[in-house]
Amino acid sequence: MSVENMKRAGYPVITRADAGDGYRYMKLEKAGWEDLVAGLQIREENVRRAQSKLDTYRGALRQLRPIMEGTNLTFTEAYPDCRTSERECH
C-alpha cells in the first residue's frame, strides 16, 4: 500500500500502550516515526502468530487425512478419545 493510499484509507497506526491495556490506536496524521515502526512490529508479530497457527492446523490435517479423507466421518468419529472442548487427545 502506498503512502497516499494509507492516508486516503485513514489507516490507523497501532502502538503499544503504556497503560497495560494492550494497544493504542492513533490516526496516521498524528503518528511519529517510532509509532510507525511500532505498528510494523506489531503487524509482523501478528503474522508470525498467524503463520504458527496455520502450520499447526496444516499438521493436524496431515494427521487426519489418512483417516478421514474420502469418508463421511466427523472429527469426533475419527478421534473419539479427543475432547476438543478440553483440547486433550489420546
C-alpha positions as CSV (number, residue, x, y, z in Angstrom):
1,M,0.0,0.0,0.0
2,S,1.4,3.4,-0.9
3,V,1.6,6.3,1.5
4,E,-1.1,8.0,-0.5
5,N,-3.4,5.0,-0.2
6,M,-2.7,4.7,3.6
7,K,-3.7,8.4,4.0
8,R,-6.8,8.1,1.9
9,A,-7.9,5.0,3.8
10,G,-7.4,6.7,7.1
11,Y,-5.1,3.8,8.0
12,P,-4.7,3.6,11.8
13,V,-1.3,3.1,13.4
14,I,-1.2,0.6,16.2
15,T,1.3,1.2,19.0
16,R,1.8,-0.5,22.4
17,A,0.1,1.3,25.2
18,D,2.0,2.0,28.4
19,A,-1.3,1.7,30.3
20,G,-1.1,-2.1,30.0
21,D,-4.4,-2.4,28.1
22,G,-2.6,-3.9,25.0
23,Y,-2.7,-1.4,22.1
24,R,-3.1,2.3,21.5
25,Y,-4.7,3.4,18.2
26,M,-3.9,6.7,16.5
27,K,-4.6,8.4,13.2
28,L,-1.8,8.3,10.6
29,E,-1.6,12.1,10.6
30,K,-0.6,12.1,14.3
31,A,1.9,9.2,14.1
32,G,5.6,9.8,14.5
33,W,8.4,7.6,13.2
34,E,8.5,5.5,16.3
35,D,4.8,5.0,16.2
36,L,5.0,3.8,12.5
37,V,7.8,1.4,13.4
38,A,5.9,0.0,16.4
39,G,2.9,-0.5,14.2
40,L,5.0,-2.5,11.8
41,Q,6.5,-4.6,14.6
42,I,3.0,-5.5,15.9
43,R,1.8,-6.4,12.5
44,E,4.9,-8.6,11.9
45,E,4.3,-10.4,15.2
46,N,0.6,-10.9,14.3
47,V,1.7,-12.5,11.0
48,R,4.2,-14.8,12.9
49,R,1.5,-15.9,15.3
50,A,-1.0,-16.5,12.4
51,Q,1.7,-18.5,10.5
52,S,2.3,-20.6,13.6
53,K,-1.4,-21.3,13.9
54,L,-1.7,-22.1,10.2
55,D,1.3,-24.5,10.5
56,T,-0.3,-26.3,13.4
57,Y,-3.6,-26.6,11.5
58,R,-1.9,-28.0,8.5
59,G,-0.1,-30.5,10.7
60,A,-3.4,-31.6,12.2
61,L,-4.8,-32.0,8.6
62,R,-1.9,-34.2,7.7
63,Q,-2.7,-36.5,10.6
64,L,-6.4,-36.5,9.9
65,R,-6.1,-37.1,6.1
66,P,-5.4,-40.9,6.2
67,I,-8.4,-41.5,8.5
68,M,-10.9,-39.0,7.2
69,E,-10.3,-38.2,3.5
70,G,-12.8,-39.9,1.3
71,T,-15.1,-40.8,4.2
72,N,-18.1,-39.2,5.8
73,L,-16.5,-39.4,9.3
74,T,-16.7,-36.4,11.5
75,F,-13.8,-35.4,13.7
76,T,-15.4,-37.0,16.7
77,E,-16.0,-40.2,14.9
78,A,-12.4,-40.3,13.7
79,Y,-10.9,-39.4,17.1
80,P,-13.4,-40.5,19.7
81,D,-10.9,-40.1,22.5
82,C,-10.3,-36.4,21.7
83,R,-12.2,-33.9,23.7
84,T,-11.9,-30.7,21.7
85,S,-13.5,-28.6,24.5
86,E,-10.7,-29.6,26.8
87,R,-8.1,-29.9,23.9
88,E,-7.0,-33.3,25.1
89,C,-6.3,-36.0,22.5
90,H,-5.1,-39.5,23.3
